[in-house]
Amino acid sequence: MDRHSGSAAIVRPMWSWMPLAVLGATVIAMAAFVALYGPAMRERAERLKADQIDQENRALCEKLGMPHGSGRFGACAGILLEARRLHEERLAIEAAGIL
């Protein structure tokens, strides 16, 4: 009977490590996923953002009477780009707690 109580004592500590082992395996799997697919996901997100900005530029410049392909469209898009850059700088400064 001592053998059974001894083996039960050995099994319990093993089961107490299982949640930690599962957590560790999950973290490793997530890290591998990010390492493999992260760069492609980031590139796609940047491409989508650039496409969205281009569509917004076209729509806003057309509303202002400067359609895509016109001589003034480039100047309009440049002004919008500068406005976005300044806005992003302001947001970064606010996020840093400077303002």
N, C-alpha and C positions, 0 to 999 in steps of 0.2 A: 504494500500500500504506500510505502514511502516513495517507491519509484513513480507512481502515478502523480503524487503531489509534486514531486520534483520535475516531472515533464510538464505539468501544467504551469509551473512557475517559469519554465523556459519558454513556453508558448506565449504567455502573456506579454513579456517584454518585446517579443517579435511583433505582436499585433500592435503594441503601442508605438512602434516605429513606422507602421504602414502609412498612416496619414502624412507623416513627414516625407516618406519615400514617394508617395503619390504627388505631393506638392512639389518636391524637387524635380520629378519627371515632367510635371506640367510646366514648370519654369524653364527647364531645358528645352522642351518642345517649343514653347513660345519664343524663346531666344533664337532657336534655329529658324523658325518661321520668319521672324523679323530680319535675321541676317540674310536669308535667301530671297525674300520677296520685298523687303523694305525699300531698297533702291528703286526698283521698278514702280512700286506704289508711289513713291515720292515724285519720280519723274512724270508719271501720269497725272498726279495732282497739279504739278507745276504747269503741264501742258493744258489741262482743263482751265486753270486760272488764267493763263495767257489767252486762251480762246474766248473766255468770258469777258476779259478786259477788251479784247478786240471788238467783240460784238457790242459792248457798251459804248466804246469809242465811236463806232459806226453810227449807232442809233443817236447818240447825243450830237455828233457833228452834223448829221443829216437834219436833225431838228433845228440846228442853228444855220441851216442853209449851206452846209459844206459837205456834199455827198462824197462817198468813197470814190477815189479816182480823180477828184477835182484838185486843182492846184492848192487850194486852201485847206484841204483835208489833213495834210501832213502837219501843218502848223496847229490845227485844232487838236489832233491826236497828241502832239508834243506838249501842248498846254495841259491837256487832261493827264498825261503821264506825270508832269511836274506837280500837278495838284495832288495826285495820288501819293507821290513820293513824300511831299510835305506832310500830308495827312498821316502816313505811316510813321514818319519821324515823330510827330506829335504823340501818336499812340504809344510808341516805344518809350518816349520820355515820361508819359503819364504812367505807364506800366512799371517803370523803374522807380517811380515815387518822387521824381524831381519836381513835378508841378503839383 
